[in-house]
Amino acid sequence: MKIAIVEDDINMRKSLEIAMAEYNEFEVISFKNAKDALKKLDDSFELIISDINMPGMDGIEFVKTLNGRFEVILITGNATLQRAIESIQLGVKDFLLKPFEIETLVTAIKRSDKVQKTVKTAKKATLKKKKSGFLASSQALDKLLHIADKAAKTDASIMLLGESGVGKEVFAQYIHDNSPRAKKPFIAINMAAIPDNLIESELFGFEKGAFTDAVETKIGQFESAQGGTIFLDEIGEMPFGVQAKLLRAIQEREIRRLGSQKVIKIDIRIVSATNANLQEKINNCEFREDLYYRLSTIPLHIPALRERKEEILPIAIASLQNSCKQYGFKEKMFSDKAKEALLAYKWPGNIRELISVVERATILSDGEIIEPEALFLESRGFKQKRSIANMEAELIEEILLTCKYDLDESAQMLGMSKNVLSKKIKLYNLKGER
């Protein structure tokens, strides 16, 4: 454990250094005042032991300047109640009065260390939970996330491939959140949503007077994402002329705003996505091959929802709960037949379509149970598979109607005994007589 001792009294400082040298688990670095300490403190330190009464900057002011970056134990020879209260309000973990036994200080250090570890463990668990963003899991998803986790730790360009609606932006956000750039901006841009003549100025910004409507300087998205991640969705829709400037920005790590000669250095990670066939676009001279290789250092193909069937019901149930909460409905649930229909449907629109279907069913269903009819999957070309039992029941009912519910005649037409027919009428809950 690396500890900083900040103490202006040389005798006290040296005494603490010597006493704590007996404990192998501690690495002690001492400073004669707070200002010297502030110049040297970095994330490698885990705890600070500081005197309160020091020239230049006292211990309380020192703690305020640290702003919660480190755990702090304050020591003093002439404490007042007001000072103690102020220390506690600032989050100081312990407050020791001089003189004290070294064992008392070590106990306070270990107590602080235990608290730190508990807090860090809790934060990591919360962070891990928060940094997923996925509503369900499947073998295919887990396999892909394993690769994404490795890629996220680097600055390599990642290209997300897959059908529309598979969750490419969720993946991009996941990569950013689990990267060293997580605390910096994540900016998503949909190339297909920006008019061709505005894409360059949107990406790189412009200076005042660069064109007719440029009444003031505008910072582009690349500058806004400085230190973080920029997600270029629908990259296949980027105009061919802008692609050359994007390639240069990636290679040189610099951009120029429109109307400016000044070079601006950029430090960003690029994640791109497309559902287009880029190889076909390259062959048709619609997409630069060199840009493709720059953007796809690590290509990740996201499987369609129909290949991740384990995720369908968990996503549907989570979406149902969200929709009920959003619209103020009582809690609703899917019937077993509705669940079967959700699993049997092919979901050409993937997760986006599933969420849309569930939201509509939540609004239009009358009761608390959502039946297949409320999903309106038939309007999307879905025909639910009929079981043999269903088809047999329909056939028997049709024959009964044709024979005017004459069991003898119906049994003969069906090629079964009257006794068997009666049992099946009862089994399928059919009307057996007129």
C-alpha positions in Angstrom: 0.0 0.0 0.0 1.5 3.3 -1.1 1.1 6.1 1.5 2.0 9.8 1.4 2.9 11.5 4.7 2.5 15.2 4.7 4.1 16.7 7.8 6.0 20.0 8.3 7.6 19.0 11.6 10.8 17.2 10.6 11.0 15.2 13.8 7.4 13.9 13.5 7.9 13.2 9.8 11.1 11.2 10.4 9.6 9.3 13.4 6.6 8.2 11.2 9.0 7.1 8.4 11.1 5.0 10.7 8.1 3.5 12.6 6.3 2.6 9.4 9.4 1.1 7.8 8.8 -1.9 10.1 5.7 -2.8 8.2 6.6 -4.4 4.9 3.1 -3.9 3.5 3.5 -0.1 3.5 5.5 2.0 1.0 5.9 5.5 2.5 6.7 8.7 0.7 6.9 11.8 2.8 6.5 15.5 2.0 7.3 18.6 4.1 4.2 20.5 3.0 1.0 20.2 1.1 2.1 22.2 -1.9 5.0 19.8 -2.5 2.7 16.8 -2.1 0.3 18.2 -4.7 3.0 18.3 -7.3 3.9 14.6 -6.8 0.7 12.9 -5.9 -0.7 10.5 -8.6 -3.0 7.5 -8.8 -0.4 5.1 -7.4 -1.0 6.5 -3.9 -3.8 4.9 -1.9 -3.8 6.9 1.3 -2.6 10.3 2.6 -1.7 11.0 6.3 -1.5 14.7 6.8 -1.0 17.2 9.6 -3.6 19.9 10.0 -1.4 22.8 11.1 1.0 23.5 8.3 2.4 26.8 6.9 1.3 27.8 3.4 -1.7 25.4 3.1 -3.1 23.7 6.1 -4.5 20.2 6.2 -8.2 21.2 5.8 -7.4 23.3 2.7 -5.3 20.5 1.4 -8.2 18.0 1.8 -10.5 20.4 0.0 -8.0 20.7 -2.9 -7.7 16.9 -3.2 -11.5 16.9 -3.7 -12.0 13.3 -2.7 -9.3 11.8 -4.9 -7.6 10.0 -2.0 -8.5 8.5 1.4 -7.1 10.8 4.1 -6.2 10.5 7.8 -5.6 13.8 9.6 -3.3 14.1 12.6 -2.9 17.2 14.9 -1.4 18.2 18.2 -4.0 20.8 19.1 -7.4 19.8 17.7 -10.6 21.7 18.1 -14.1 20.3 17.9 -14.8 22.7 14.9 -11.8 21.3 13.0 -12.9 17.7 13.7 -16.4 18.4 12.4 -15.0 20.1 9.3 -12.8 17.1 8.6 -15.6 14.7 8.9 -17.7 16.8 6.5 -14.9 16.7 4.0 -14.9 12.9 4.1 -11.7 12.4 6.2 -11.7 8.7 7.4 -9.8 9.2 10.7 -8.7 12.0 12.9 -5.8 11.2 15.3 -4.5 13.4 18.2 -0.7 13.7 18.8 0.9 12.0 20.5 -0.4 8.5 19.4 1.0 5.0 19.4 2.1 3.8 16.0 -0.2 0.8 16.4 -3.1 3.2 16.6 -2.1 4.7 13.3 -1.6 1.3 11.7 -5.1 0.2 12.8 -6.6 3.3 11.3 -4.7 2.7 8.0 -5.9 -0.9 7.8 -9.4 0.2 8.6 -9.3 2.7 5.8 -7.8 0.1 3.5 -10.6 -2.4 4.2 -13.2 0.3 3.5 -11.5 1.2 0.2 -11.5 -2.5 -0.9 -15.1 -2.9 0.0 -16.1 0.3 -1.9 -14.0 -0.6 -4.9 -15.5 -4.1 -5.1 -19.0 -2.7 -4.9 -18.1 -0.1 -7.6 -16.7 -2.7 -9.9 -19.8 -4.9 -9.5 -22.0 -1.9 -10.2 -19.8 -0.8 -13.1 -19.8 -4.3 -14.6 -23.6 -4.4 -14.4 -24.0 -0.9 -15.8 -21.5 -1.4 -18.6 -23.3 -4.2 -20.4 -26.3 -2.4 -21.9 -27.7 -5.7 -23.2 -31.2 -6.9 -22.0 -30.4 -10.6 -22.5 -27.6 -13.1 -23.2 -27.0 -16.0 -25.6 -24.1 -18.2 -26.6 -23.6 -16.2 -29.8 -23.7 -12.9 -28.0 -21.3 -14.0 -25.3 -18.9 -15.2 -27.9 -19.0 -11.8 -29.6 -18.7 -9.9 -26.4 -15.5 -11.9 -25.5 -13.9 -10.6 -28.7 -15.3 -7.1 -28.1 -13.8 -7.0 -24.6 -10.3 -7.8 -26.0 -10.8 -5.1 -28.8 -12.1 -2.5 -26.4 -8.8 -2.4 -24.4 -7.0 -1.2 -27.5 -7.3 1.8 -29.8 -7.8 -0.4 -32.9 -10.6 0.7 -35.3 -13.6 -1.6 -35.1 -16.2 -2.1 -37.8 -19.6 -3.5 -36.7 -21.4 -5.5 -39.4 -24.8 -7.0 -39.4 -28.4 -6.5 -40.4 -30.4 -3.4 -39.5 -31.7 -3.4 -35.9 -29.3 -5.9 -34.4 -28.0 -3.4 -31.9 -24.8 -2.0 -33.5 -25.0 1.3 -31.5 -25.4 -0.7 -28.2 -22.2 -2.6 -29.2 -20.4 0.6 -30.0 -21.4 2.0 -26.6 -20.3 -1.2 -24.9 -16.9 -1.0 -26.5 -16.5 2.6 -25.4 -17.7 1.9 -21.8 -15.2 -0.9 -21.4 -12.3 0.9 -22.9 -9.6 3.2 -21.3 -11.6 6.1 -22.9 -14.8 5.3 -20.9 -14.7 8.7 -19.0 -14.4 10.7 -22.2 -17.2 11.5 -24.7 -19.0 8.9 -26.8 -20.5 10.6 -29.9 -22.7 8.7 -32.4 -23.3 10.0 -35.9 -25.6 8.5 -38.5 -24.2 9.1 -41.9 -27.5 8.4 -43.6 -29.3 11.1 -41.5 -27.0 14.0 -42.6 -27.4 15.7 -46.0 -24.3 15.0 -48.2 -23.4 18.7 -48.3 -23.3 19.0 -44.5 -21.4 15.9 -43.6 -17.9 17.4 -43.8 -18.8 20.5 -41.7 -20.6 18.2 -39.2 -17.5 16.0 -38.8 -14.8 18.6 -38.9 -16.5 21.9 -38.0 -16.1 25.2 -39.8 -14.8 28.8 -39.2 -17.0 31.9 -39.2 -17.4 33.0 -42.8 -16.3 29.7 -44.3 -19.6 29.7 -46.4 -22.7 31.9 -46.7 -24.5 30.6 -43.6 -21.4 30.2 -41.4 -22.3 33.2 -39.1 -20.1 31.8 -36.2 -17.4 29.2 -35.7 -18.7 25.6 -35.1 -16.7 22.8 -33.5 -17.1 19.5 -35.4 -17.9 16.2 -33.9 -14.3 14.9 -34.1 -13.2 17.8 -31.9 -16.1 17.2 -29.5 -15.1 13.5 -29.1 -11.6 14.5 -28.2 -10.1 11.7 -26.0 -13.1 9.5 -26.4 -14.9 7.5 -29.1 -16.7 8.5 -32.3 -19.3 6.1 -33.7 -19.9 6.4 -37.4 -23.1 4.5 -38.1 -24.2 3.7 -41.7 -20.6 4.4 -42.9 -21.4 3.0 -46.3 -23.6 6.0 -46.9 -20.7 8.5 -46.6 -20.2 10.5 -49.8 -17.1 9.4 -51.8 -15.5 12.8 -51.7 -15.6 13.0 -47.9 -14.1 9.6 -47.5 -10.7 10.9 -48.6 -10.8 13.5 -45.8 -11.8 10.9 -43.3 -8.9 8.7 -44.3 -6.5 11.5 -43.9 -7.9 12.4 -40.5 -7.4 8.8 -39.4 -3.9 8.5 -40.8 -2.5 11.9 -39.7 -4.6 12.1 -36.5 -5.4 15.7 -37.4 -8.2 17.7 -39.0 -8.9 21.1 -40.4 -12.1 23.0 -39.9 -13.7 24.3 -43.1 -12.3 27.7 -44.0 -9.2 27.3 -41.7 -5.6 26.5 -42.4 -5.0 25.6 -38.8 -4.3 21.9 -38.1 -6.0 20.5 -35.0 -4.6 17.3 -33.5 -7.2 14.7 -32.5 -7.1 11.8 -30.1 -10.1 9.6 -30.8 -11.1 6.0 -31.3 -13.3 5.2 -34.3 -16.0 2.6 -34.3 -18.0 2.3 -37.5 -21.0 0.3 -38.5 -22.9 -0.7 -41.6 -25.5 -3.2 -42.9 -24.4 -2.5 -46.5 -22.2 -4.8 -48.6 -19.0 -2.7 -48.6 -17.2 -5.1 -50.9 -19.8 -4.5 -53.5 -19.6 -0.8 -53.0 -15.8 -1.0 -53.3 -16.2 -2.9 -56.6 -18.6 -0.2 -57.8 -16.1 2.5 -56.8 -18.6 3.9 -54.2 -16.4 3.2 -51.2 -12.6 3.5 -50.8 -10.8 0.3 -50.3 -8.0 1.9 -48.3 -10.6 3.5 -46.0 -12.3 0.2 -45.5 -9.0 -1.4 -44.3 -8.4 1.5 -41.9 -11.8 1.3 -40.4 -12.0 -2.5 -40.1 -8.9 -3.5 -38.2 -11.2 -5.6 -36.1 -14.4 -6.5 -37.9 -17.2 -7.8 -35.7 -20.2 -9.4 -37.3 -23.3 -9.2 -35.1 -25.6 -12.2 -35.6 -29.3 -11.6 -36.4 -31.9 -12.0 -33.6 -33.1 -15.2 -35.2 -29.7 -16.7 -34.5 -29.9 -15.6 -30.9 -33.2 -17.1 -30.0 -32.4 -17.3 -26.3 -32.5 -13.5 -26.2 -36.0 -13.1 -27.7 -38.2 -13.7 -24.6 -35.9 -11.8 -22.1 -35.8 -8.8 -24.4 -39.6 -9.0 -25.0 -40.3 -9.2 -21.3 -37.9 -6.3 -20.4 -39.5 -4.2 -23.2 -43.0 -5.1 -21.9 -42.0 -3.9 -18.4 -40.5 -0.7 -19.7 -43.6 0.0 -21.9 -46.0 -0.6 -19.0 -44.0 1.8 -16.8 -43.7 4.4 -19.6 -47.5 4.5 -20.3 -48.7 4.0 -16.8 -50.3 0.6 -17.4 -50.7 -2.2 -14.8 -48.2 -5.0 -15.1 -48.8 -7.2 -18.1 -47.5 -10.5 -19.3 -47.4 -12.7 -22.4 -49.5 -15.8 -22.7 -47.8 -19.1 -23.5 -49.1 -18.9 -27.0 -47.8 -15.4 -27.4 -44.4 -16.5 -26.3 -44.5 -19.3 -28.8 -45.4 -16.8 -31.6 -42.5 -14.5 -30.6 -40.1 -17.4 -30.7 -41.4 -18.7 -34.0 -41.3 -15.4 -35.9 -38.1 -14.7 -37.9 -37.7 -11.0 -36.9 -36.3 -9.5 -40.1 -36.1 -6.1 -38.3 -34.3 -7.8 -35.4 -34.2 -6.2 -31.9 -35.6 -2.9 -33.1 -38.6 -4.7 -34.6 -39.2 -6.8 -31.5 -39.2 -3.8 -29.2 -41.6 -2.0 -31.6 -44.0 -5.0 -31.7 -44.0 -5.3 -27.9 -44.7 -1.6 -27.4 -47.6 -1.7 -29.7 -49.0 -4.9 -28.1 -48.7 -3.2 -24.7 -50.8 -0.2 -25.8 -53.4 -2.2 -27.8 -54.0 -5.2 -25.6 -57.1 -4.9 -23.4 -56.3 -7.2 -20.5 -53.3 -8.0 -18.4 -52.5 -11.0 -20.6 -51.1 -10.4 -24.1 -52.3 -13.0 -26.6 -50.8 -13.7 -30.0 -53.5 -11.6 -31.7 -52.2 -8.4 -30.0 -48.8 -8.9 -31.5 -50.2 -8.5 -35.1 -47.4 -10.7 -36.4 -49.8 -12.0 -39.2 -49.6 -8.5 -40.7 -45.9 -9.0 -41.0 -46.2 -12.1 -43.0 -46.1 -14.5 -40.1 -48.1 -17.7 -40.2 -48.1 -19.7 -37.0 -47.4 -23.3 -37.5 -50.3 -25.6 -36.7 -49.8 -28.7 -34.7 -51.2 -32.1 -36.0 -53.7 -32.0 -33.1 -55.0 -28.6 -34.3 -55.3 -29.8 -37.8 -57.1 -33.0 -36.7 -59.5 -31.0 -34.6 -60.3 -28.7 -37.5 -60.9 -31.7 -39.8 -63.3 -33.4 -37.3 -65.2 -30.2 -36.8 -65.6 -29.7 -40.6 -66.8 -33.3 -41.1 -69.3 -33.0 -38.2 -70.7 -29.9 -39.8 -70.9 -31.6 -43.2 -72.7 -34.6 -41.7 -74.9 -32.4 -39.7 -73.4 -33.8 -36.5 -74.4 -37.4 -37.3 -71.7 -39.4 -35.4 -72.1 -42.6 -37.4 -71.8 -40.9 -40.7 -69.0 -38.7 -39.5 -67.0 -41.7 -38.1 -67.4 -43.5 -41.3 -66.1 -40.5 -43.4 -63.2 -40.1 -41.0 -62.4 -43.8 -41.0 -62.5 -44.2 -37.2 -64.9 -45.9 -34.8 -67.8 -44.0 -33.3 -66.2 -44.6 -29.8 -62.9 -43.1 -30.9 -64.7 -40.1 -32.5 -66.6 -39.4 -29.3 -63.4 -39.4 -27.3 -61.7 -37.0 -29.8 -64.8 -34.7 -29.7 -64.4 -34.5 -25.9 -60.6 -34.1 -26.1 -60.8 -31.2 -28.5 -63.9 -29.7 -26.8 -65.9 -29.8 -30.0 -69.7 -29.6 -30.3 -70.7 -33.3 -30.9 -74.4 -32.8 -31.5 -76.7 -30.4 -33.2 
